């Protein structure tokens, strides 16, 4: 499978390094769908109240979703 990639710029806050990251076309489509759901928010991951989620809350959410999908999370950066 040879997927094309689109670079996007990610602005990180609280001292982390911002930068350009590649996204596959299917990932970009999903991010655009999320953006359409919350056009006024500058964040992708928001709580049910529309507020920004903490990194810990996002990590827990992704862990639960990975478990439901039958994926093993080795670290916060790797999903197998």
N, C-alpha and C positions, 0 to 999 in steps of 0.2 A: 504494500500500500504506500503510495507516494502522495502525501498530503501537502498542500501548499500552506505557507505560513504568512501571516500578516503581523508586522511589528506594531506593538502598542506601547505607549509611554505610561508607566505606572508611577504616580506621585506617592511617595511614602512619607509618613509623618513621624514625629517624635525621634528624629535623628537617624532613621534608617536611610539607606541609599535608594534614591529614585533611579529609574533606568528604563531601557527599552527591552521588552520581552516578546518572544515570538508566540503567536497564537495560531492554532490550526483554524481553518475556515469554519468548521463545525462549532468550535469554541466561541469564535467571534459572533456567530449567529445567535448562540445562547446568551451571550452577554448583551447583545442588542435587544433581545427579547426581555431580559431583566430590566434594561434601561427604559424600555417602553412601559413597563409596569410601574416604575417609580421615576417619572421624568424630572421631578423637582429635586431628587436626592443626589448629592454628589458621591454617595457611597453605593457599592454593589450589595454588600451584606448588611441588611438592616433588620431590626427586631420587628415583632408584630406591631409595635407602636410606631414604626417608621424611624426609629433612632438607630444610630450607628451601633453595630455589635462589637463587643470587645474581641481581641484576638483569641482569648481563651474560649469565648462563646462560639466563635467560628470554628475553632479546632474541635470542640466537643460536637458541634453539629456535623462537621465532616466525618468525624469518627463514627457517629451513629449511622450516617448515610452509607459509609464504606462498609460497616458491619452488615447492614441490611442488604447491600449489593454483593456480599460475600467476598469482600476485599480485605486483605490484611494490611494494616498500616505499620510499617517498620519504624518510621520516625515521622516527625511533623512535615517532612519534606518528601517522603517516599511512600507511594502506594503501590502494592503489587497485586 
